[in-house]
């Protein structure tokens, strides 16, 4: 079990990073929508406009999942029982002990790579 000081350090670390990647989503949305509109109106090519929603959703749902996971990991809820608290503790311990889990978390936090 991770000591309380490690838990507090982890929470401070995440608070320094700021909220999960929603701001990144807005930047990418502006880029992809701008590209779609330029191609549609200047080049009479609607392939980016037609695929805009699918591309945006590929970015949104992983970000939503990460936000949900971090919220459940870093907050205690009155409705949680002993089982829920143990699951939350295990969810916390795993990335602290596993480099693979840390890499996955970093990848999820950074978001999907650019789609050309």
C-alpha positions, 0 to 999 in steps of 0.5 A: 500500500502506498504511504499517505505522503506518496498519495499527497505527492501524486495529487500535488503533481496532477494539480500542477499539470492542470486539468486533463486534456480538454484544452488540447482538444479545443486547440485540435478542434480549431485546427481540424475545423479550420482545415476542413472549412478551407478545403471545403470553400477554397478547394471545393473538397469536402473530405475533411468536412465529411470526416470532421465529426469522426476525427473529433470523436476519436479524440474526445472519448479517450479524453473523457475517459481519462478525465473520468478515471482521474476524477475517480482516482483523486477524489473520495465520494460519500457513496464509496464503500470499503471495496470501492476504496480498495479498488481506488487504492489499487488503481493509484498504486499501479501507475506508481509501481509500473513504468508501462502504466506510467507510459500509458498514462502519459500517452493518454494525458498528451492525447492522440497524435496529429491526424493528417 
